[in-house]
Amino acid sequence: MTIELTVDADAPAESAVAEIASGIGRGQVVVCPTETLYALVADAANAAAVERVCAIKGRGGDQPLPLMAADVTQVEATLGPMGGVGASLAAAFWPGPLTLVVRATGRVDPRCRAADGSVAVRVAGHAVARAIAREVGGLVTSTSANRSGGGGVARVTDINGQVRGMVDLIVNSGTLAGGAPSTIVDVRGGMPKLVREGAIAWSHVLRSVT
């Protein structure tokens, strides 16, 4: 039976965060809040846990899982230095709903890495998500808590029954903002390249680097 744990969105209790992170460290898959939608979170360094996320989503390895971190330092510890436009956009929009596609110079699970060696990562603008990633001590997966092709959920009561039955824990931090998912921007070149427009307008992204 899946456990549901209520955690204050603004001031998550340290004991609750420690409990959640401990489970993730043991290979659990957890539904966690982000600033937009609920996400499937697992230790990105745990191959079995990453495989479970893919199974819950119902999709193959051709769609790499995006990652989430507590801060830029945590990103760089695994993926390497964030230079140039990537560092500029991270400073402007993190924490927040901007996912950056970067070169992965560190070791990353194949299911989190695209065929061209890139990885999608962000620092979520939600206190609970960041606290969990910080306590885990490394990058975690952050893909919408739904079956592949389904809509994202802003309330835990809307989580698909199949997803609910396959995760280990659901962290309930109330109704989230919902709306569009994070904007995805490729920062491997000299200028940012839009992959998906979402919660942050592309025009806003461009203004921050010009």
PAZAPA-4460 file (N, C-alpha, C; in steps of 0.05 Angstrom, whole numbers, plus 32768, in hexadecimal, padded with zeros to 4 digits):
% residues 210
    n_x    n_y    n_z   ca_x   ca_y   ca_z    c_x    c_y    c_z   seq   type   mol
   8011   7FE8   8000   8000   8000   8000   8012   8019   8000     1      M     A
   800C   802B   7FEE   801B   8044   7FEC   8015   8056   8004     2      T     A
   802A   8061   8010   8028   8073   8027   8025   8090   801D     3      I     A
   8014   80A0   802A   8012   80BC   8023   801B   80CC   803C     4      E     A
   802D   80DF   8037   8038   80F0   804C   8033   810D   8046     5      L     A
   8027   811B   8058   8022   8138   8054   803A   8148   805E     6      T     A
   8044   815A   804D   805B   816A   8053   8055   8187   804D     7      V     A
   805A   8199   8060   8055   81B5   805B   8065   81C0   8044     8      D     A
   8058   81CD   8031   8065   81D6   8019   8079   81EC   801E     9      A     A
   8076   81FC   8032   8087   8213   8036   809D   820D   804B    10      D     A
   8097   81FC   805E   80AA   81F6   8073   80AA   81D8   8079    11      A     A
   80B5   81C8   8067   80B5   81AB   806B   80C5   81A3   8084    12      P     A
   80B8   8192   8094   80C5   8188   80AC   80DE   8178   80A5    13      A     A
   80F4   817D   80B4   810D   816E   80AF   8109   8150   80B2    14      E     A
   80F9   8148   80C5   80F5   812B   80C9   80E7   811E   80B2    15      S     A
   80D4   812D   80A6   80C5   8122   808F   80D8   8121   8077    16      A     A
   80E8   8135   8072   80FA   8136   805C   810F   811F   805F    17      V     A
   8118   811B   8077   812C   8105   807C   8120   80EA   8076    18      A     A
   8106   80E6   807E   80F9   80CD   8079   80F5   80C8   805B    19      E     A
   80ED   80DD   804D   80E9   80DA   8030   8103   80D4   8022    20      I     A
   8118   80E4   8028   8132   80E0   801C   813E   80C5   8022    21      A     A
   8139   80BB   803A   8143   80A0   8041   8137   808B   802F    22      S     A
   811D   808E   802A   810F   807B   8019   811A   807C   7FFD    23      G     A
   811E   8094   7FF3   8129   8098   7FD8   8145   808B   7FD6    24      I     A
   8154   808F   7FEB   816F   8083   7FEC   816F   8065   7FEC    25      G     A
   8159   8059   7FF5   8156   803C   7FF5   814A   8032   7FDA    26      R     A
   8145   8044   7FC8   813A   803C   7FAE   811D   8040   7FAA    27      G     A
   8110   804E   7FBC   80F3   8053   7FB9   80EE   8068   7FA4    28      Q     A
   80D6   8066   7F98   80CC   807B   7F86   80B6   808A   7F94    29      V     A
   80B9   80A4   7F95   80A7   80B5   7FA5   809A   80CB   7F93    30      V     A
   8081   80D0   7F98   8073   80E6   7F8B   8078   80FF   7F9C    31      V     A
   8085   8113   7F91   808C   812C   7F9F   8081   8144   7F91    32      C     A
   807C   815A   7FA0   8073   8173   7F94   808A   8182   7F86    33      P     A
   8084   8190   7F71   8096   81A4   7F66   8086   81BE   7F65    34      T     A
   8091   81D3   7F59   8083   81ED   7F58   806B   81EC   7F45    35      E     A
   806A   81D8   7F34   8054   81D7   7F20   8043   81BE   7F24    36      T     A
   804F   81A6   7F23   8040   818D   7F24   804E   8179   7F36    37      L     A
   8040   8164   7F3D   804C   814E   7F4D   805E   813E   7F3A    38      Y     A
   8074   8134   7F45   8088   8126   7F35   8090   810B   7F42    39      A     A
   8099   80F9   7F31   80A4   80DF   7F3A   80C2   80E4   7F40    40      L     A
   80C9   80E0   7F59   80E4   80E5   7F62   80F2   80CC   7F6B    41      V     A
   810A   80C7   7F61   811A   80B0   7F69   8137   80B8   7F68    42      A     A
   8148   80A9   7F75   8165   80AE   7F74   816F   80A9   7F58    43      D     A
   8179   80BD   7F4B   8182   80BA   7F2F   819B   80A9   7F2C    44      A     A
   81A8   80A4   7F43   81C0   8093   7F42   81BA   8075   7F47    45      A     A
   81A0   8070   7F4D   8197   8054   7F53   818A   8049   7F3A    46      N     A
   8197   8037   7F2C   818D   802D   7F12   8172   801F   7F16    47      A     A
   816F   8010   7F2B   8155   8002   7F2F   813F   8015   7F34    48      A     A
   8144   802B   7F43   812F   803F   7F48   8128   804E   7F2F    49      A     A
   813C   8054   7F1E   8136   8062   7F05   8126   8050   7EF3    50      V     A
   812C   8036   7EF3   811D   8023   7EE2   8100   8022   7EEC    51      E     A
   80FB   8024   7F06   80E0   8024   7F11   80D1   803D   7F08    52      R     A
   80DE   8053   7F07   80D1   806C   7EFE   80C8   8068   7EE1    53      V     A
   80D9   805D   7ED0   80D2   8058   7EB4   80BA   8045   7EB3    54      C     A
   80B9   8031   7EC3   80A3   801E   7EC3   8089   802B   7ECC    55      A     A
   808B   803C   7EE0   8073   804A   7EEA   8068   805D   7ED4    56      I     A
   807B   806A   7EC7   8073   807C   7EB1   8068   806C   7E99    57      K     A
   8071   8053   7E96   8069   8043   7E7F   8076   804C   7E66    58      G     A
   8090   8052   7E67   809E   805A   7E4F   80BA   804F   7E4F    59      R     A
   80C6   804D   7E37   80E0   8041   7E34   80F6   8055   7E39    60      G     A
   810E   804B   7E34   8126   805C   7E38   812C   8070   7E23    61      G     A
   811A   8072   7E0E   811F   8085   7DF9   8117   80A1   7E01    62      D     A
   8109   80A4   7E18   8102   80BE   7E23   8110   80C2   7E3E    63      Q     A
   8127   80CE   7E3E   8137   80D1   7E57   8128   80E0   7E6C    64      P     A
   812C   80D8   7E85   811E   80E4   7E9C   812D   80FE   7EA3    65      L     A
   811E   8114   7EA8   812A   812D   7EB2   8133   812A   7ECF    66      P     A
   8145   813A   7ED7   8150   8139   7EF2   814B   8153   7F01    67      L     A
   814E   8151   7F1B   8149   8168   7F2D   815F   8168   7F42    68      M     A
   8166   8180   7F4B   817B   8184   7F5F   8172   8198   7F74    69      A     A
   8181   8198   7F8A   817C   81AC   7F9F   8186   81C7   7F98    70      A     A
   819C   81C8   7F89   81A9   81E2   7F82   81BD   81DD   7F6B    71      D     A
   81C9   81F3   7F62   81DD   81F1   7F4C   81F5   81E0   7F54    72      V     A
   81FD   81E3   7F6D   8214   81D4   7F77   8210   81B6   7F74    73      T     A
   81F8   81AD   7F7A   81F1   8191   7F77   81F1   8188   7F5A    74      Q     A
   81E8   819A   7F48   81E8   8194   7F2B   8205   8190   7F22    75      V     A
   8216   81A3   7F29   8232   81A3   7F1F   8242   818C   7F2B    76      E     A
   823A   8183   7F43   8249   816C   7F4F   8246   8153   7F3F    77      A     A
   822F   8150   7F31   822B   8138   7F21   822F   813C   7F04    78      T     A
   8226   8153   7EF9   8226   8157   7EDC   823D   8168   7ED2    79      L     A
   824C   8174   7EE4   8262   8185   7EDC   825B   81A3   7EDD    80      G     A
   826E   81B4   7ED8   8269   81D1   7EDB   8254   81DC   7EC8    81      P     A
   8244   81EE   7ED2   822F   81FC   7EC2   823C   8216   7EB8    82      M     A
   8244   8217   7EA0   8251   822F   7E96   823F   823E   7E83    83      G     A
   8248   8255   7E7A   823B   8265   7E66   821E   826B   7E6A    84      G     A
   820E   8266   7E55   81F2   826D   7E56   81E3   825C   7E6B    85      V     A
   81EC   8243   7E6F   81E0   8232   7E83   81E1   823E   7E9F    86      G     A
   81F9   8248   7EA6   81FD   8254   7EC0   81EC   826D   7EC3    87      A     A
   81EA   827D   7EAD   81DA   8295   7EAE   81BD   8290   7EB2    88      S     A
   81B2   827C   7EA4   8196   8275   7EA7   8190   8269   7EC2    89      L     A
   81A2   8258   7ECC   819F   824D   7EE6   819D   8263   7EFC    90      A     A
   81AF   8276   7EF9   81AF   828D   7F0C   8195   829D   7F0A    91      A     A
   818A   829F   7EF2   8172   82B0   7EEE   8159   82A2   7EF6    92      A     A
   8157   8287   7EF2   813D   827A   7EF5   813C   8263   7F0A    93      F     A
   8153   825B   7F14   8152   8246   7F29   8152   8252   7F44    94      W     A
   8144   8247   7F57   8130   8231   7F54   8118   823B   7F44    95      P     A
   810E   8229   7F33   80F7   8230   7F23   80F2   821C   7F0D    96      G     A
   80DC   8220   7EFE   80D4   820D   7EE9   80E3   8210   7ECF    97      P     A
   80FD   8210   7ED0   810E   8211   7EB8   8120   81F8   7EB8    98      L     A
   811D   81E7   7EA5   812E   81CF   7EA2   8143   81D5   7E8D    99      T     A
   815C   81D0   7E94   8172   81D5   7E82   817E   81BB   7E77   100      L     A
   8181   81BA   7E5D   818E   81A3   7E50   81AC   81A9   7E4F   101      V     A
   81BC   8198   7E5C   81D9   819D   7E5E   81E8   8184   7E56   102      V     A
   8202   8188   7E52   8213   8171   7E4D   8219   8163   7E67   103      R     A
   8217   8149   7E67   821C   813A   7E80   8239   8130   7E7F   104      A     A
   824A   813D   7E8E   8266   8134   7E8F   826A   811F   7EA5   105      T     A
   8257   811D   7EB7   8259   8109   7ECC   824A   80F0   7EC5   106      G     A
   824A   80DD   7ED8   823C   80C3   7ED4   821E   80C7   7ED9   107      R     A
   820E   80C0   7EC5   81F1   80C3   7EC7   81E4   80AA   7EBC   108      V     A
   81CF   80A1   7EC9   81C1   8089   7EC0   81B8   808C   7EA3   109      D     A
   81BB   8078   7E93   81B4   807A   7E76   8197   8082   7E72   110      P     A
   8185   807C   7E84   8169   8083   7E81   8163   80A0   7E88   111      R     A
   8178   80AE   7E91   8176   80CB   7E97   8186   80DB   7E83   112      C     A
   8193   80CD   7E70   81A4   80DB   7E5D   819B   80D6   7E41   113      R     A
   819A   80EB   7E31   8191   80E8   7E15   81A8   80DB   7E04   114      A     A
   81A1   80D3   7DEC   81B4   80C5   7DDB   81CC   80D7   7DD5   115      A     A
   81C8   80F2   7DD5   81DE   8104   7DCF   81EF   810B   7DE8   116      D     A
   81E9   80FE   7DFE   81F8   8102   7E17   81EE   8119   7E28   117      G     A
   81D8   8125   7E21   81CD   813B   7E31   81BB   8132   7E47   118      S     A
   81B8   8143   7E5B   81A6   813E   7E72   8195   8157   7E77   119      V     A
   817C   8153   7E7F   816A   8169   7E85   8168   816B   7EA4   120      A     A
   816D   8183   7EAF   816E   8186   7ECC   8164   81A1   7ED4   121      V     A
   8159   81A2   7EEC   8150   81BC   7EF7   8151   81BC   7F15   122      R     A
   814F   81D3   7F21   814C   81D6   7F3E   8130   81E0   7F42   123      V     A
   811F   81CF   7F4E   8103   81D5   7F51   80FE   81ED   7F64   124      A     A
   80E9   81FC   7F5D   80E2   8212   7F6E   80CE   820A   7F84   125      G     A
   80D2   81F4   7F91   80C0   81EB   7FA6   80D2   81E2   7FBD   126      H     A
   80CC   81EC   7FD5   80DD   81E7   7FEC   80E0   81C9   7FF2   127      A     A
   80CA   81BA   7FF0   80CA   819E   7FF6   80DC   818F   7FE3   128      V     A
   80D9   8194   7FC9   80EA   8187   7FB5   8107   818C   7FB9   129      A     A
   810E   81A5   7FBE   812B   81AB   7FC3   8135   819E   7FDC   130      R     A
   8125   819E   7FF1   812E   8193   800A   8133   8175   8007   131      A     A
   8122   8167   7FF8   8125   814B   7FF4   813F   8145   7FE4   132      I     A
   8143   8154   7FCE   815B   8150   7FBE   8174   8155   7FCE   133      A     A
   8173   816A   7FDF   818A   8170   7FEF   8190   815A   8003   134      R     A
   817B   814F   800F   817F   8139   8023   8188   811F   8015   135      E     A
   817E   811A   7FFD   8187   8103   7FEE   81A5   8105   7FE8   136      V     A
   81AE   811D   7FE2   81CA   8122   7FDE   81D3   811F   7FC1   137      G     A
   81C0   811D   7FAF   81C7   811B   7F93   81AF   8120   7F81   138      G     A
   81B2   811E   7F67   819C   8123   7F55   8186   810E   7F57   139      L     A
   816E   8117   7F53   8157   8105   7F53   8147   8108   7F39   140      V     A
   8137   80F4   7F33   8126   80F7   7F1B   810F   810B   7F21   141      T     A
   8105   8117   7F0D   80EE   8129   7F10   80DD   812A   7EF7   142      S     A
   80CD   8115   7EF4   80BB   8113   7EDD   809F   8112   7EE8   143      T     A
   808C   811D   7ED9   8071   8120   7EE3   8065   8106   7EEC   144      S     A
   8056   8107   7F02   804B   80F0   7F0F   8032   80E6   7F00   145      A     A
   8036   80DC   7EE8   8020   80D2   7ED8   802A   80BC   7EC5   146      N     A
   8018   80AD   7EB9   8020   809B   7EA4   8028   80AA   7E8C   147      R     A
   803A   80A0   7E7C   8043   80AE   7E64   802B   80B4   7E52   148      S     A
   8029   80CD   7E4A   8013   80D6   7E39   7FFC   80E2   7E49   149      G     A
   7FFC   80DE   7E63   7FE7   80E9   7E74   7FEE   8105   7E7D   150      G     A
   7FDA   8113   7E89   7FDE   812E   7E92   7FEC   812F   7EAE   151      G     A
   7FFB   8144   7EB3   8007   8148   7ECD   7FF2   814D   7EE2   152      G     A
   7FFA   8149   7EFB   7FE6   814D   7F11   7FF0   8162   7F25   153      V     A
   7FDE   8173   7F2E   7FE4   8188   7F41   7FDA   8181   7F5D   154      A     A
   7FCA   816B   7F5E   7FBF   8162   7F78   7FC3   8144   7F7A   155      R     A
   7FCA   813A   7F92   7FD0   811E   7F95   7FB6   810D   7F90   156      V     A
   7F9F   8119   7F94   7F86   810A   7F90   7F82   8104   7F72   157      T     A
   7F90   8112   7F61   7F8E   810D   7F44   7FA2   80FA   7F39   158      D     A
   7FB3   80EF   7F4A   7FC8   80DC   7F40   7FBA   80C3   7F36   159      I     A
   7FC3   80BB   7F1E   7FB9   80A2   7F11   7FBB   808B   7F24   160      N     A
   7FA6   807A   7F25   7FA5   8064   7F37   7FBC   8050   7F33   161      G     A
   7FC4   804C   7F1A   7FDA   803A   7F15   7FF4   8045   7F1F   162      Q     A
   7FF8   805F   7F1C   8010   806C   7F26   8010   806B   7F45   163      V     A
   7FF9   8071   7F50   7FF7   8070   7F6E   7FFE   8055   7F79   164      R     A
   7FF7   8040   7F6B   7FFC   8025   7F75   8018   801C   7F71   165      G     A
   8028   802A   7F61   8043   8021   7F5B   8059   8031   7F6A   166      M     A
   8052   8048   7F75   8066   8057   7F84   8066   804F   7FA1   167      V     A
   807C   8056   7FAF   807E   804F   7FCB   8073   8063   7FDE   168      D     A
   8073   807C   7FD6   806B   8092   7FE8   8061   80A9   7FD8   169      L     A
   804C   80B6   7FE2   8042   80CF   7FD6   8045   80E5   7FEA   170      I     A
   8053   80FA   7FE3   8057   8111   7FF4   8042   8126   7FEC   171      V     A
   802F   812B   7FFE   8019   813D   7FF9   8020   8159   8005   172      N     A
   8024   816C   7FF3   8028   8188   7FFC   8012   819A   7FF1   173      S     A
   7FFB   818F   7FEE   7FE4   819F   7FE6   7FE2   81A2   7FC8   174      G     A
   7FD0   81B4   7FC0   7FCC   81BA   7FA3   7FE3   81CB   7F99   175      T     A
   7FEF   81C2   7F83   8005   81D1   7F77   7FFB   81E5   7F63   176      L     A
   800D   81F5   7F58   8006   8209   7F45   7FFA   81FE   7F2B   177      A     A
   8003   81E6   7F23   7FFA   81DA   7F0B   8002   81EA   7EF2   178      G     A
   7FF1   81E9   7EDE   7FF7   81F8   7EC5   800D   81EA   7EB5   179      G     A
   801C   81FA   7EA6   8030   81F0   7E94   8048   81E3   7EA4   180      A     A
   8054   81CF   7E99   806C   81C4   7EA5   8084   81D7   7EA2   181      P     A
   809B   81CE   7EAA   80B3   81DF   7EA8   80BA   81E5   7E8B   182      S     A
   80C6   81FC   7E86   80D1   8202   7E6C   80EC   81F4   7E69   183      T     A
   80F1   81E8   7E52   810A   81DA   7E4D   811B   81E9   7E39   184      I     A
   8134   81EE   7E40   8146   81FD   7E2F   8161   81EF   7E2D   185      V     A
   816A   81EB   7E15   8184   81DF   7E0F   8199   81F5   7E11   186      D     A
   81AD   81F1   7E23   81C1   8205   7E27   81DD   81FB   7E20   187      V     A
   81DE   81E7   7E0F   81F9   81DC   7E07   8207   81ED   7DF3   188      R     A
   81F9   81FF   7DE6   8206   8211   7DD2   820B   822C   7DDD   189      G     A
   8212   823E   7DCC   8218   8259   7DD5   81FF   8269   7DDD   190      G     A
   81E9   8262   7DD1   81CF   826F   7DD7   81BB   825A   7DDF   191      M     A
   81A7   8261   7DF0   8193   824D   7DF8   8181   8245   7DE1   192      P     A
   8179   822C   7DE1   8167   8222   7DCC   814E   8216   7DD9   193      K     A
   8137   8220   7DD1   811E   8217   7DDD   8118   81FA   7DD5   194      L     A
   8113   81E9   7DE9   810A   81CE   7DE5   80EC   81CB   7DEA   195      V     A
   80E3   81D8   7DFF   80C6   81D8   7E06   80C0   81F1   7E16   196      R     A
   80AC   8200   7E0C   80A3   8217   7E1C   808F   820E   7E30   197      E     A
   8093   8218   7E49   8081   820F   7E5E   807B   8227   7E71   198      G     A
   8080   8223   7E8B   8078   8236   7E9F   8087   8251   7E9C   199      A     A
   809E   8251   7E90   80AD   826A   7E8C   80AD   8270   7E6E   200      I     A
   80A4   8288   7E67   80A2   828F   7E4A   80BE   8290   7E3D   201      A     A
   80C0   8286   7E25   80D9   8287   7E16   80E4   82A3   7E13   202      W     A
   80D2   82B6   7E10   80DB   82D2   7E0D   80E9   82DB   7E27   203      S     A
   80DF   82D2   7E3E   80EB   82D9   7E57   8107   82CD   7E59   204      H     A
   810A   82B4   7E50   8124   82A7   7E50   8138   82B7   7E3F   205      V     A
   812F   82BE   7E27   8141   82CC   7E15   8149   82E7   7E20   206      L     A
   8137   82F5   7E2D   813D   830F   7E39   8153   830D   7E4E   207      R     A
   8154   82F7   7E5B   8167   82F4   7E71   8184   82F0   7E68   208      S     A
   8187   82EA   7E4E   81A2   82E4   7E44   81AA   82F8   7E2E   209      V     A
   819A   830C   7E29   81A1   8320   7E14   81A3   833C   7E21   210      T     A
***
